Amino acid sequence: MTFKLPELPYRTDALEPFLSKKTLETHHGKHHQAYIDKLNKLIADTEYQHLSLHEIVVKASAKGDTAIFNNAAQSLNHSFLWESMSPEGGSAPVGPLGDAIDAAFVDLNGFQEAFKKAAVSQFGSGWVWLVVDSGGLRIMNTGNADTPIQRGAQPLLTLDVWEHAYYLDYKNDRGQYVDSFLSDRVNWAFAARNFEAIKVEVAA
Ligand code: MN
């Protein structure tokens, strides 16, 4: 199959002032598009051509097909990123996810501190995630294109900490970028839906 760039779930200026229109246009229209274009070229007429993005990530990781893995994982990671941010973001998680955050991190402030610490300490390019792993919530860092999926963890939220995600707006101040995400644009509703879906699976 041929993969297509998913549309952003909001306008390119909708996350300002957290992220500028210019940043989103470049990050989505150039970077994400490039991963998809490269992936489509790499998988044409191969054993990967009829698989889903998720299946490609798992298989390419297991087989050590690095270029295919990198471009498939980055395609998947960016789709998840766009949903992890929202013009109506910020505030606090409520309901079962809010309870789980309190259980794992004491309170929302504890979560925010741990998430920021993980994001700022990621050396070089990568991602920071809130995941469900072994039945509990935890924060996970992944380097470059790596994704929690190949480690068997289920992602609830992510933030891209590659410089291309924030450099135009924050220069080298990754901490400010993370603070602004957590206070104004983190999409707790998306994380709560992911959490509820996992709970349903566990109960079934
Ligand atoms: Mn990116």
Boltz pocket constraint, residues with backbone or C-beta under 6 A from the ligand:
constraints:
  - pocket:
      binder: B
      contacts: [[A, 27], [A, 31], [A, 78], [A, 160], [A, 162], [A, 164], [A, 165]]
      max_distance: 6.0
